[in-house]
Amino acid sequence: CERGGGRAQQVLCLCALLCVPRVRCEPIRYSVAEEGESGSVVANVAEDAGLTPAQLSARRARIASADGRQHFRLERATGRLVLAERLDREEMCGRSLTCTLAFELLLENPLQFFRVEVAVEDVNDHSPVFPEERVTFQILERGDPGSRFPVEAAQDLDVGSNSIQAYTIAPENEYFSVSFKHPRNKFIELVLEKPLDREEQPELLFSLIATDGGSPPRSGTAQIHIIVLDVNDNAPTFSQDVYVGQVLESAPAGSVVLRVVATDPDVGLNGDISYRFSQAVSDSQLPFTIDAISGEIRVTKPLDFETTQKYELSMLATDGGGLSGMCNAVVEVMDVNDNAPELVISSFSMVAVFAVRDRDSGVNGEISCALEDQLSFSLRPAYKNYYELVTMNTLDREETAQYLVVITATSYTMYVRENNIPGVLVGAVSAVDSDAGLNAKVIYSLRPVYPAERDPCSCISVNSENGHVFVLRPLDYEQVRQLEVLVSATDAGTPPLSTNVTVRLLVVDENDNAPLVLHPAQDSSPPSSELVPASAEVGDLVTKVVAVDADSGQNSWLSFHLLRATDPGLFAVGSQNGEVRLRRPVTERDAVKQKLEVLVRDNGRPPLSATAALNVLLLNGLSQEHLPQQELVVQDEDSSLTIYLIVSLVFVSLLFLTSVAAFVACKVCKRKELKGGHMLYGTGNLQSSLADGAASGTLPHAYCYEINLTMGSGNSEFKFLKPILPSVPPQHCGTGRECLHLPFLFPFSFGCVF
């Protein structure tokens, strides 16, 4: 409030402050069982909110939900929260482990919000149902015990303990058992316990029973028919257990989402593979189709991110002999900005409260609100996506009976593929001016996003007349993934008025980078060789091809394939990890030197690839003379070097011992010379000489100093000792001063440090 606005403005500001909403931080939580009758009491929300029924009526309490559906009803007279309709948990939340209905309890005078969350509890009202009532398997005789055959799991719409808890076989037989790991798994497995014999029993028929954990429990049954076959001993295998793909919700019909690949080592009819979706979900309910020959999954119906963000698919690959392999695929629907913001308004006497919602996600759902040509009102953020419309000054009905308030909610997000053509149009911004003539002419321009920036982004341009946004130069997704610019719309009036809006430009990745092989290095000449010893077993790791791709997402997924080899049946390459392993034991008939070429391919469209060359040496049954000559030369050089090191060590040791002996001998000789009387002052005449000199007055004070020096050291030790004779009076020097003469006696002692 301005200080000079008068008493009326001060009162108005105080009222506006009192209208600021108060929000309860912690929500009020309840739980209710599904299938309850309409009118059933959930709880007394007034008591839990600390309110009385009279307050609910006086403050016009009501329920507001984001989706507009009224699952509950508030009885103001009693404060009870009751069911407005029968709740079906499976219809509202599907198979989600939790099902929570959230809404706000709104009160006026003052404005107040209470967040209420009601958890819908599951009841056991559904029985397990198998996708197929009869499942037929064609299984080869003499199969290895432990072989597993996937069966599509039964579906139970209930969750938790009411979902499927166990599978059993009836009647029990000695050939099969059932493996069940988790209730949410899409498949269970029949485990072969004993090899089948077609001549003894060509067919088997039994029931597979799924039982849930409800009280009382419910069950579902499927008939399993086993046909015993001959010869075909390899089932199709997918290159991945789980495939992940992404597709824009605006993708047209026929767009390829991803491609699944299965391989079968068999040949002829037994090696022909066909793909199909599992029958857990009908093909007519899916917006996708799979090509039976190529395995490509394509879009068949319009997608909507706001309805379904993710699809989980199950695929079967079946060869000509009837064997099948299974895999899962997750298709993520990517959001595009295809929804305009929605406003939900609740009016109070002088204040309007409204909520803004955009069903898009991420940056597509970010909204900015603004008033158009209003000086009497202002927008104020209230709670989450709620805004308050408040008055800025006193309203006079006689002067203005009504106001038309226009609130605009906008968001600008644009997309461009990398490696774009310079000058490509990516979108447009639009602004409207309610004035007339030159005052209504709008001119668009770019401004720096942040005040510290001098110039706006040089790679984006906006047409000053129509607001078209262009990208001036090619962009690289690996360098820049998102840009933000500030577009200003200015009229031609005096003074000019303007408004700004933020435009986000998202760069979409393209498959423009081929895989790069890091190991083994491909620039060495000749390439290094990997050694495989005779003791290597089937499945042992020989080497690993390591590669990277600078792209992202699906374009960076790499797969490895054995392109060619000296003996293709000797090695196998992991399609996902690039590991090269032995496929069979090494024999004497195998060539000593094996050459392999591994193809590394990404998952882009079109795919890019690189190759890695490897050399492998087999050491089975080789003696020393069969090893490469280069290895023998290296061994000879190592032996010569060892001899040189031993000789050098002996020579240095002898030199050291000789030096020590010479030094000890020198030390002994010096001690003998000192004992022979060759010192400057002997120990016998030192005291008498000093005494005579002192008595006759010709010798000044005598002090003894000792210096300890060490060889090979830069430090010395100098010690002051006390006088060794009584004090002698100082002598006069003829200059009127007393002189003190200090002759230094240096008995040296040397020490050696090793």
Secondary structure, 3 states (H helix, E strand, C coil): CCCCCHHHHHHHHHHHHHCCCEECCCCEEEEEECCCCCCCEEEEHHHHCCCCHHHHHHCCCEEECCCCCCCEEEECCCCEEEECCCCCHHHHHCCCCCCEEEEEEEECCCCEEEEEEEEEECCCCCCCECCCCEEEEEEECCCCCCCEEEEECCECCCCHHHCEEEEEEECCCCCEEEECCCCCCCEEEEEECCCCCCCCCCEEEEEEEEEECCCCCCEEEEEEEEEEECCCCCCCEECCCEEEEEEECCCCCCCEEEECCEECCCCHHHHCEEEEECCCCCHHHCCEEECCCCCEEEECCCCCCCCCCEEEEEEEEEECCCCEEEEEEEEEEECCCCCCCEEEEEECCCCEEEEEECCCCHHHHCCEEEECCCCCEEEEECCCCEEEEEECCCCCCCCCCCCCCCEEEECEEEEEECCCCCCEEEEECCCCCCCCHHHHCEEEEEECCCCCCCCCCCCEEECCCCCEEEECCCCCCCCCCEEEEEEEEEECCCCCCEEEEEEEEEEECCCCCCCEEEECCCCCCCCCEEEECCCCCCCCEEEECEEECCCCHHHHCEEEEEEEECCCCCEEECCCCCEEEECCCCCCCCCCEEEEEEEEEECCCCCCEEEEEEEEEECCCCCHHHCCHHHHHHHHHHHHHHHHHHHHHHHHHHHHHHHHHHHHHHHHHHHHHHHCCCCCCCCCCHHHHHHHHHHHCCCCCCEEEEEEEECCCCCEEEEECCCCCCCCCCEECCCCCEECCCCEECCEEEECCC
